[in-house]
Amino acid sequence: MSKLPEFSSDFFRLDHKAAIVTGGASGLGFYYTKALLRSGARVLVVSRTDKNWEAIRSMDDVFSGQVAFLKCDLTAPDAAKKITETAQKQFDHIDILVNNAGMQLRNNWRDFKDDDWRKVLDLNLNALYYLSHEVAKVMADQGHGKIINVGSMQSFRAGKFIFPYTASKHAVVGLTKAYADALAGDNIQVNAIAPGYIDTPMTKDLQNDPQRNQEILAHIPAGHWAQPRELMGTLVFLASEASNYVTGTTIPVDGGYLLR
């Protein structure tokens, strides 16, 4: 058995690491991108539009060549290959993949459309699978890699108006475990983050509904909605050398929501 180096805070640094973040220019993905860049990584941001690209470029601590962008529909048949090849051309290698892109559609069960089911599953699950599979080939040839999937509280709970979202996020946890087992021999760690209730524009309607807001707060032992920055440390940990012996797990970042 080889002797491991002494622990250092440098284990959390991502200098010279190359990362892909899907949906990395908006919502929580923006903060995942920010966390990686601030930890020294170079990042390929993949998104359907160029919204917020300039905001990322203009960050004070983003240096030239540290960030690249690709406009891409993740559900397109050639998306996984296109993203992987772009990252390799840009950075020569791929150390980190953050499967963040996702969507949610809501309806009563009687009125839920088959097309909406397919849309959500295609993005939240199928696109994640195809990209992970393509990137894993590169990582296996390198002999190392980190794949980080983004789950949800609905990875553990029911969602009576969001059937495809709940199904997809349960499946993300299962896929995380399966890939972690399959890729461990190639020194690739596969884990997931399950965000709780986060203060973002997408949740403003819930926060502004006095009854629902109070119900949600009563369910969170920490007593408050999370700020997006409260997810950034977990993301960096899973992307870094500090988590090399962590694989196949899903970490809820939920202020204790799942305890109640």
C-alpha positions as CSV (number, residue, x, y, z in Angstrom):
1,M,0.0,0.0,0.0
2,S,1.4,3.4,-1.0
3,K,1.9,5.9,1.7
4,L,-0.5,8.8,1.5
5,P,0.7,12.4,1.8
6,E,0.1,14.4,5.0
7,F,-3.3,16.2,5.0
8,S,-3.2,19.8,3.8
9,S,-5.8,22.4,3.1
10,D,-4.3,22.3,-0.5
11,F,-6.4,19.1,-0.9
12,F,-9.4,21.3,-1.5
13,R,-7.7,23.4,-4.2
14,L,-8.6,22.7,-7.8
15,D,-5.7,24.4,-9.6
16,H,-5.1,23.2,-13.1
17,K,-8.2,20.9,-12.9
18,A,-10.6,21.0,-15.9
19,A,-14.4,20.9,-15.3
20,I,-17.6,20.8,-17.2
21,V,-20.8,22.3,-15.6
22,T,-24.1,21.7,-17.4
23,G,-26.6,24.5,-16.9
24,G,-23.6,26.3,-15.3
25,A,-24.6,29.9,-16.2
26,S,-27.9,30.2,-14.3
27,G,-29.6,29.2,-11.0
28,L,-27.6,27.1,-8.7
29,G,-25.3,26.1,-11.6
30,F,-24.0,29.7,-11.7
31,Y,-22.8,29.2,-8.1
32,Y,-21.3,25.8,-8.9
33,T,-19.3,27.4,-11.7
34,K,-18.3,30.3,-9.4
35,A,-17.1,27.8,-6.7
36,L,-15.0,25.9,-9.1
37,L,-13.4,29.0,-10.6
38,R,-12.6,30.5,-7.2
39,S,-10.9,27.2,-6.2
40,G,-8.6,27.4,-9.3
41,A,-10.4,25.2,-11.8
42,R,-10.9,25.9,-15.5
43,V,-14.5,25.5,-16.4
44,L,-16.5,24.7,-19.6
45,V,-20.0,26.2,-19.0
46,V,-22.6,24.4,-21.1
47,S,-26.0,26.0,-21.4
48,R,-28.8,26.3,-23.9
49,T,-28.5,30.1,-24.2
50,D,-25.7,32.6,-23.6
51,K,-27.6,34.2,-20.7
52,N,-25.3,35.2,-17.8
53,W,-22.1,34.4,-19.7
54,E,-20.9,37.9,-19.4
55,A,-21.6,37.9,-15.7
56,I,-19.3,34.9,-15.4
57,R,-16.6,36.5,-17.6
58,S,-16.6,39.7,-15.5
59,M,-16.0,38.0,-12.1
60,D,-13.0,39.7,-10.5
61,D,-11.2,36.4,-9.9
62,V,-11.7,34.8,-13.3
63,F,-8.5,34.9,-15.3
64,S,-8.0,34.6,-19.0
65,G,-8.4,31.1,-20.3
66,Q,-10.0,29.9,-17.1
67,V,-13.6,29.7,-18.5
68,A,-15.1,28.7,-21.8
69,F,-18.6,28.4,-23.0
70,L,-20.6,26.1,-25.2
71,K,-24.2,26.7,-26.3
72,C,-25.8,23.3,-26.6
73,D,-29.1,21.5,-26.2
74,L,-28.2,18.7,-23.9
75,T,-31.0,16.5,-25.2
76,A,-29.7,16.6,-28.8
77,P,-28.4,13.2,-30.0
78,D,-24.8,14.4,-30.5
79,A,-24.7,16.5,-27.3
80,A,-22.6,14.3,-25.1
81,K,-19.9,13.8,-27.8
82,K,-19.9,17.5,-28.7
83,I,-19.5,18.6,-25.1
84,T,-16.7,16.0,-24.3
85,E,-14.7,16.9,-27.5
86,T,-15.1,20.6,-26.8
87,A,-13.7,20.2,-23.3
88,Q,-10.8,18.1,-24.5
89,K,-9.9,20.7,-27.1
90,Q,-10.1,23.5,-24.7
91,F,-8.3,22.0,-21.7
92,D,-6.7,18.8,-23.0
93,H,-8.2,16.7,-20.2
94,I,-11.4,16.5,-18.1
95,D,-11.1,16.1,-14.3
96,I,-14.6,17.1,-13.1
97,L,-18.1,16.7,-14.5
98,V,-21.0,18.5,-12.8
99,N,-24.4,17.2,-14.1
100,N,-26.5,20.2,-13.0
101,A,-28.9,21.0,-15.8
102,G,-32.5,20.1,-15.1
103,M,-36.1,21.2,-15.4
104,Q,-39.3,20.7,-13.5
105,L,-42.9,20.7,-14.9
106,R,-45.9,20.7,-12.6
107,N,-49.5,19.5,-13.1
108,N,-52.3,17.5,-11.6
109,W,-51.9,13.8,-12.2
110,R,-55.0,13.6,-14.4
111,D,-53.8,16.3,-16.6
112,F,-50.1,15.5,-16.9
113,K,-49.1,15.3,-20.5
114,D,-47.0,12.5,-21.9
115,D,-44.8,15.0,-23.8
116,D,-44.0,16.8,-20.5
117,W,-42.9,13.4,-19.0
118,R,-40.5,12.8,-21.9
119,K,-39.1,16.4,-21.8
120,V,-38.2,16.1,-18.1
121,L,-36.7,12.6,-18.3
122,D,-34.8,13.5,-21.4
123,L,-33.0,16.4,-19.7
124,N,-32.8,15.3,-16.0
125,L,-31.9,11.7,-16.6
126,N,-31.1,10.7,-20.1
127,A,-28.8,13.6,-20.9
128,L,-27.0,13.0,-17.6
129,Y,-26.5,9.4,-18.4
130,Y,-25.1,9.9,-21.9
131,L,-22.8,12.7,-20.9
132,S,-21.5,10.8,-17.9
133,H,-20.9,7.7,-20.1
134,E,-18.9,9.8,-22.6
135,V,-16.9,11.7,-20.1
136,A,-16.2,8.5,-18.0
137,K,-14.3,7.1,-21.0
138,V,-11.9,10.1,-21.0
139,M,-11.5,9.9,-17.2
140,A,-10.8,6.1,-17.3
141,D,-8.1,6.6,-19.8
142,Q,-6.6,9.4,-17.5
143,G,-6.8,7.2,-14.5
144,H,-8.9,9.6,-12.4
145,G,-12.0,11.8,-12.3
146,K,-14.9,13.2,-10.4
147,I,-18.5,13.0,-11.5
148,I,-21.0,15.1,-9.4
149,N,-24.7,14.7,-10.1
150,V,-27.3,17.1,-8.7
151,G,-30.3,15.4,-7.0
152,S,-33.0,17.0,-5.0
153,M,-35.2,16.6,-1.9
154,Q,-37.4,14.8,-4.4
155,S,-34.6,12.2,-4.6
156,F,-36.0,11.0,-1.3
157,R,-39.6,12.3,-1.1
158,A,-42.7,12.2,-3.1
159,G,-43.9,15.0,-5.4
160,K,-47.5,14.6,-6.2
161,F,-47.5,17.4,-8.8
162,I,-44.1,16.7,-10.3
163,F,-44.0,13.0,-11.2
164,P,-41.3,13.1,-13.9
165,Y,-39.1,15.3,-11.8
166,T,-39.4,13.0,-8.8
167,A,-38.8,9.9,-10.9
168,S,-35.7,11.5,-12.5
169,K,-34.2,12.6,-9.2
170,H,-34.8,9.2,-7.6
171,A,-33.1,7.7,-10.7
172,V,-30.1,10.2,-10.4
173,V,-29.3,8.7,-7.0
174,G,-29.5,5.2,-8.3
175,L,-27.4,6.0,-11.3
176,T,-24.8,7.7,-9.0
177,K,-24.5,4.5,-7.0
178,A,-24.3,2.3,-10.1
179,Y,-21.6,4.4,-11.8
180,A,-19.6,4.7,-8.5
181,D,-19.4,1.0,-8.3
182,A,-18.6,0.5,-12.0
183,L,-15.9,3.2,-12.1
184,A,-14.2,2.8,-8.8
185,G,-11.5,0.6,-10.3
186,D,-10.7,3.4,-12.7
187,N,-10.2,5.8,-9.8
188,I,-13.3,7.8,-10.7
189,Q,-15.5,9.0,-7.8
190,V,-19.2,9.5,-8.5
191,N,-21.3,11.3,-5.9
192,A,-24.4,13.6,-5.8
193,I,-25.6,16.7,-4.0
194,A,-29.3,17.0,-3.0
195,P,-30.1,20.7,-2.5
196,G,-32.8,21.5,0.0
197,Y,-35.0,24.6,-0.2
198,I,-32.7,27.3,-1.6
199,D,-33.4,31.1,-2.0
200,T,-33.4,31.5,-5.7
201,P,-35.6,33.2,-8.2
202,M,-37.2,29.8,-9.0
203,T,-38.5,29.5,-5.4
204,K,-39.8,33.1,-4.9
205,D,-43.4,32.0,-5.5
206,L,-43.1,29.5,-2.6
207,Q,-41.4,32.0,-0.4
208,N,-44.0,34.7,-1.1
209,D,-46.9,32.3,-0.3
210,P,-47.3,32.8,3.5
211,Q,-48.8,29.4,4.2
212,R,-46.4,27.3,2.1
213,N,-43.4,29.4,3.3
214,Q,-44.3,28.7,6.9
215,E,-44.9,25.0,6.2
216,I,-41.5,24.7,4.6
217,L,-39.7,26.7,7.4
218,A,-41.3,24.5,10.0
219,H,-39.8,21.5,8.3
220,I,-36.3,22.9,8.3
221,P,-34.4,22.5,11.7
222,A,-31.9,25.2,10.6
223,G,-34.9,27.5,10.4
224,H,-34.2,29.3,7.1
225,W,-34.0,28.9,3.4
226,A,-30.4,28.3,2.3
227,Q,-28.4,30.9,0.3
228,P,-26.9,29.4,-2.9
229,R,-23.4,30.0,-1.5
230,E,-24.2,27.3,1.2
231,L,-23.9,24.7,-1.5
232,M,-20.6,25.8,-2.8
233,G,-18.4,24.1,-0.2
234,T,-20.0,20.7,-0.7
235,L,-19.4,21.0,-4.4
236,V,-15.7,21.9,-4.0
237,F,-15.2,19.1,-1.5
238,L,-16.7,16.5,-3.9
239,A,-14.6,17.9,-6.8
240,S,-11.4,17.9,-4.9
241,E,-8.7,15.5,-3.7
242,A,-10.2,15.8,-0.2
243,S,-13.0,13.5,-1.2
244,N,-11.0,10.7,-2.9
245,Y,-12.3,8.0,-0.6
246,V,-15.9,9.2,-0.9
247,T,-18.0,7.6,-3.7
248,G,-21.5,6.5,-4.3
249,T,-23.1,8.8,-1.8
250,T,-25.7,11.6,-2.0
251,I,-25.1,14.5,0.3
252,P,-28.3,16.4,1.3
253,V,-27.5,20.1,1.8
254,D,-30.9,20.9,3.4
255,G,-30.5,22.4,6.8
256,G,-31.9,19.1,8.2
257,Y,-35.1,19.1,6.2
258,L,-35.0,15.3,5.7
259,L,-34.9,14.8,9.5
260,R,-38.6,15.8,9.9
